[in-house]
């Protein structure tokens, strides 16, 4: 005998199953219920049930609130599993946070200094000092040339909208629709910002960290095997590529700034992380590079990191597409050298429109400011 605790009625079992027409429930020998006058048909496509072969009878049923049909013996994990996304711009880019939502342009200035030699002997190496004599009647001065570089601060906005019925239904099942949509909006904002930081936007013509305008890319040297790819090179040839890039950046920066960061595609990073320097050794190529580069020898620090945006970033390649040409980015992560202007997200007051509630989240995204293009370098073909 079985007792239905919801209705307080008794059900008897005679053979396989019996039913009570007053309640419309049937129990089989395992205590499972079905509609009035019908036995369980495990071959019918009823959502949420399984056939004896353990295959699902139908697809999931859902609506915007995320309400699913759950079988009696099914254990649903109520954790909200978001899409897999890699967002690294906070790791690689200093942020310029002095801009506000009222600003439409972010800009900065660069200065050039000049002075003529005092003895009239030019301004070459070893000459051009501001010498004066006892009988000097004319003294040279200095000149300053200041150039301003502006970039647009474009508005970014998305709206969250849901109705009261959705809100109540989703709250009933423990997954509030307002919280879910807000997480989606945050993810969209972070993904857009990440893309803007690294590659800019083709529609607006903006560039980013891995394709900055004003920076000339060069190809790495060929190895003894005839290729430029790191997978065809020896550890010493890879070290030569890294040190050449570091020294080139250092030289372009008037020997003032040593680079402190290298970005490479994940495939190349995985290769140098797992390949040993020699068959008899236990040191990876990555460790070998970090211990023997010119930056470390000069007392600086160097990070070699993986970035998906370096895939296909080489000249003639397609960003994000494997095998079309990969790029190594060498630069110095310093606010005075490179940064990205942006504002925090703001929200309008919640508006009520009949059964609907809506709010707009907005902010501004700028363009990567490469203050000194001499401190960043692109090296293709790795």
C-alpha positions in Angstrom: 0.0 0.0 0.0 1.3 3.5 -0.9 0.3 6.8 0.7 0.2 10.0 -1.3 1.3 12.6 1.2 0.2 15.5 -1.0 -3.4 14.5 -1.1 -3.8 12.2 1.9 -5.3 9.4 -0.2 -4.5 5.7 -0.1 -3.5 3.6 -3.1 -3.5 -0.2 -3.2 -1.4 -2.2 -5.6 -2.9 -5.3 -7.2 -0.4 -7.0 -9.4 1.6 -4.5 -11.5 -0.4 -1.3 -10.8 -3.8 0.1 -9.9 -5.2 3.6 -10.0 -7.6 5.9 -8.1 -9.8 7.7 -10.7 -10.6 10.4 -8.1 -7.0 11.7 -8.0 -5.8 10.7 -11.5 -2.5 9.2 -10.3 -1.2 5.7 -11.0 1.7 4.0 -9.2 3.6 1.2 -10.7 5.6 -1.5 -8.9 8.4 1.0 -8.4 6.2 3.8 -7.1 6.3 5.9 -10.3 3.2 7.9 -11.3 1.6 8.6 -14.7 -1.5 10.1 -16.1 -5.0 8.7 -15.5 -5.7 5.3 -17.0 -2.3 5.1 -18.7 0.6 2.8 -17.9 4.2 4.0 -18.3 5.4 3.8 -21.9 9.2 4.0 -21.8 9.3 4.3 -25.5 7.2 7.5 -25.6 9.1 10.8 -25.9 8.3 12.3 -22.5 10.8 15.1 -21.5 12.6 14.4 -18.3 12.3 10.6 -18.3 14.8 7.9 -19.4 14.2 4.7 -21.3 15.4 1.4 -19.9 18.6 1.8 -22.0 19.3 4.9 -20.0 19.0 7.2 -23.1 17.0 10.5 -22.7 13.5 10.4 -24.2 13.6 14.1 -25.3 15.4 17.4 -25.3 15.4 19.8 -22.4 12.5 22.3 -22.1 13.3 25.8 -20.9 12.3 29.4 -21.2 14.1 32.7 -20.4 13.9 32.1 -16.7 15.9 28.9 -17.0 13.2 26.5 -15.8 13.9 22.9 -16.8 12.0 19.7 -16.5 13.8 17.6 -14.0 13.2 13.9 -13.5 12.4 12.5 -10.1 15.7 10.6 -9.9 17.7 13.4 -11.6 20.2 15.4 -9.6 20.5 18.9 -11.2 23.5 21.1 -10.3 22.0 24.6 -9.9 25.4 26.3 -10.3 25.4 28.9 -13.1 28.1 27.7 -15.5 29.1 30.7 -17.7 30.8 30.4 -21.1 34.5 29.8 -21.2 36.2 33.1 -21.9 39.8 34.2 -21.5 40.1 37.9 -20.5 43.6 39.1 -19.7 43.8 42.8 -20.4 44.2 43.7 -16.7 47.3 41.5 -16.6 49.0 43.1 -19.6 47.8 46.7 -19.7 47.9 49.7 -17.3 44.6 51.5 -17.1 44.1 55.2 -17.4 41.4 56.0 -14.9 41.4 59.8 -14.8 38.9 60.0 -17.7 35.2 60.5 -16.9 31.9 59.8 -18.6 31.7 63.4 -19.6 35.0 63.3 -21.6 34.8 62.6 -25.3 38.5 62.5 -26.1 41.6 61.3 -24.2 44.8 62.9 -25.2 48.4 63.2 -24.2 51.5 65.2 -25.2 55.0 64.3 -26.2 57.8 66.7 -26.2 61.0 67.1 -28.2 63.9 69.1 -27.1 66.6 70.8 -29.1 69.6 73.0 -28.6 72.4 74.3 -30.9 76.1 73.8 -30.1 77.7 76.8 -28.5 80.9 76.7 -30.5 79.2 76.3 -33.8 80.7 72.9 -34.4 77.4 70.9 -35.0 75.6 68.5 -32.8 77.3 65.2 -33.6 78.5 62.6 -31.1 81.4 64.2 -29.2 80.4 67.8 -30.3 77.6 70.2 -29.7 78.2 71.1 -26.1 77.1 74.6 -25.0 80.6 76.0 -24.6 81.0 79.8 -24.0 84.1 81.9 -23.8 85.1 85.1 -22.0 84.5 87.1 -25.2 81.2 85.3 -26.2 78.7 87.8 -27.5 75.9 85.4 -28.4 74.6 82.5 -26.3 72.5 79.7 -27.8 69.1 78.7 -26.3 66.9 75.7 -26.2 63.8 74.8 -28.1 60.8 72.7 -27.1 58.3 71.1 -29.5 55.2 69.7 -27.9 52.8 67.5 -29.9 49.4 66.4 -28.7 47.9 63.0 -29.6 44.1 62.7 -29.2 42.0 59.5 -29.2 38.2 59.2 -29.0 36.5 58.0 -25.9 33.5 56.1 -27.4 30.3 55.5 -25.4 29.4 51.8 -24.7 26.0 50.8 -23.4 23.7 47.8 -23.0 20.2 47.5 -21.7 18.9 44.9 -19.2 15.2 44.2 -19.6 12.9 41.7 -18.0 9.3 41.5 -16.9 7.8 40.9 -13.5 6.6 37.4 -14.5 10.1 36.4 -15.5 11.5 37.8 -12.3 9.0 36.0 -10.1 9.3 32.7 -11.9 13.1 32.8 -11.9 13.2 33.7 -8.2 10.9 30.8 -7.5 13.5 28.3 -8.9 16.4 30.1 -7.3 17.9 31.6 -10.5 16.9 35.3 -10.5 16.8 36.5 -14.1 18.0 40.0 -13.2 21.2 38.6 -11.7 21.8 36.3 -14.7 21.3 39.1 -17.2 23.6 41.4 -15.2 26.3 38.7 -15.3 25.9 38.4 -19.1 26.2 42.2 -19.4 29.3 42.2 -17.3 30.9 39.4 -19.4 30.0 41.3 -22.6 31.7 44.5 -21.3 34.8 42.6 -20.3 35.0 40.8 -23.6 34.6 44.0 -25.6 37.2 45.7 -23.4 39.7 42.8 -23.8 39.3 42.9 -27.6 39.7 46.7 -27.7 42.8 46.6 -25.6 44.6 44.0 -27.7 43.5 44.6 -31.3 41.2 47.6 -31.3 38.3 47.7 -33.7 38.3 47.3 -37.5 35.1 49.3 -37.9 36.5 52.4 -36.2 40.1 51.8 -37.3 41.4 51.6 -33.8 44.5 49.5 -33.0 45.7 47.9 -29.8 48.6 46.3 -28.0 49.4 43.6 -30.7 48.9 45.8 -33.8 49.6 49.3 -32.6 49.9 51.9 -35.4 53.4 53.5 -35.7 55.2 50.3 -34.8 57.0 48.5 -37.6 57.0 44.7 -37.4 60.1 42.7 -38.3 60.6 39.0 -39.0 62.7 36.8 -36.8 65.8 35.2 -38.3 65.7 31.8 -40.0 67.2 28.9 -38.1 69.6 26.3 -39.4 66.6 24.1 -40.4 65.5 26.9 -42.8 62.4 28.0 -40.9 61.5 30.9 -38.6 59.0 28.9 -36.5 60.2 28.1 -33.0 59.2 24.5 -33.4 62.0 24.1 -36.0 64.7 25.9 -34.0 67.1 24.9 -31.4 66.9 26.4 -27.9 69.9 28.7 -28.6 68.2 30.0 -31.8 65.1 30.7 -29.8 67.2 32.5 -27.2 68.8 34.5 -30.0 65.4 35.6 -31.2 64.4 36.7 -27.8 67.6 38.6 -27.0 67.6 40.3 -30.5 64.1 41.5 -29.9 64.9 42.8 -26.4 68.1 44.5 -27.6 66.3 46.1 -30.5 63.6 47.6 -28.2 66.3 48.7 -25.8 68.2 50.4 -28.6 65.1 52.1 -30.0 64.4 53.5 -26.6 67.7 55.3 -26.6 69.1 52.6 -24.2 66.8 54.1 -21.5 64.0 51.5 -21.1 64.5 47.8 -20.9 61.5 45.8 -21.9 59.9 43.7 -19.1 57.2 41.7 -20.9 56.9 39.4 -23.9 53.6 38.1 -25.2 53.5 35.0 -27.5 50.8 32.7 -28.7 49.7 29.8 -26.4 51.0 27.2 -28.8 54.6 28.6 -28.7 54.3 29.1 -25.0 53.3 25.5 -24.5 56.2 24.3 -26.7 58.9 26.2 -24.9 57.4 25.2 -21.5 57.6 21.5 -22.2 60.6 21.1 -24.5 63.8 20.5 -22.7 67.0 22.3 -23.6 68.7 19.0 -24.2 67.8 15.3 -24.0 70.1 14.9 -21.0 68.8 17.9 -19.2 65.7 18.7 -17.1 65.4 22.5 -17.8 62.7 23.7 -20.2 63.4 26.2 -22.9 61.2 28.7 -21.1 63.3 28.5 -18.0 66.4 28.7 -20.1 65.1 31.9 -21.7 64.1 33.5 -18.4 67.5 32.8 -16.9 69.7 33.9 -19.8 68.2 37.0 -21.4 69.9 40.4 -21.5 67.2 42.0 -19.3 67.9 39.6 -16.4 71.6 40.1 -16.9 71.1 43.9 -16.6 69.3 43.5 -13.3 65.8 43.9 -14.7 62.8 41.5 -14.7 61.1 39.8 -17.6 57.8 38.0 -17.9 57.0 35.7 -20.9 53.3 35.2 -21.1 50.8 33.5 -23.4 48.2 35.6 -25.2 45.5 34.4 -27.6 45.6 37.7 -29.5 49.1 37.0 -30.8 47.7 34.1 -32.9 47.6 35.2 -36.5 48.7 38.8 -35.6 51.7 38.7 -37.9 51.7 40.7 -41.1 49.4 39.0 -43.6 47.9 36.8 -40.9 44.3 36.6 -39.5 44.1 37.3 -35.8 42.7 34.3 -33.9 43.3 31.8 -36.8 46.1 29.3 -36.2 48.7 28.8 -38.9 48.3 32.2 -40.6 51.3 33.9 -39.0 52.1 34.4 -35.3 53.6 37.4 -33.5 55.8 38.1 -30.5 55.1 41.4 -28.8 57.9 42.9 -26.7 57.2 46.0 -24.6 57.4 47.6 -21.2 54.3 47.6 -19.0 54.6 51.1 -17.6 51.8 53.7 -17.3 54.0 56.4 -18.7 54.7 54.3 -21.8 51.5 52.6 -22.6 47.9 52.6 -21.1 44.3 52.2 -21.9 41.7 54.8 -21.0 38.3 53.7 -19.8 35.5 54.5 -17.3 33.7 52.3 -14.9 30.2 51.1 -15.7 27.3 53.3 -14.6 23.6 52.5 -14.5 20.5 54.5 -15.1 17.6 54.2 -12.6 15.4 51.2 -13.1 12.5 52.2 -15.3 9.0 50.6 -15.0 7.1 50.2 -18.3 4.0 48.2 -17.6 5.1 44.7 -16.6 8.7 45.4 -17.8 11.6 46.6 -15.8 14.7 47.9 -17.6 18.0 49.7 -16.9 20.9 50.8 -19.1 24.5 50.3 -18.1 26.9 52.6 -19.8 30.6 53.7 -19.9 33.3 54.8 -22.2 36.1 52.8 -23.9 39.1 54.5 -25.4 42.0 53.5 -27.6 45.3 52.2 -26.4 47.7 55.1 -25.9 51.2 54.1 -27.0 53.0 57.2 -25.6 56.4 55.9 -26.7 56.2 53.7 -29.8 59.9 53.1 -29.5 59.3 50.9 -26.4 57.2 48.3 -28.1 58.2 45.9 -30.9 56.5 43.3 -33.1 58.5 40.2 -34.2 56.7 37.9 -36.7 57.2 34.4 -37.8 57.7 32.6 -34.5 
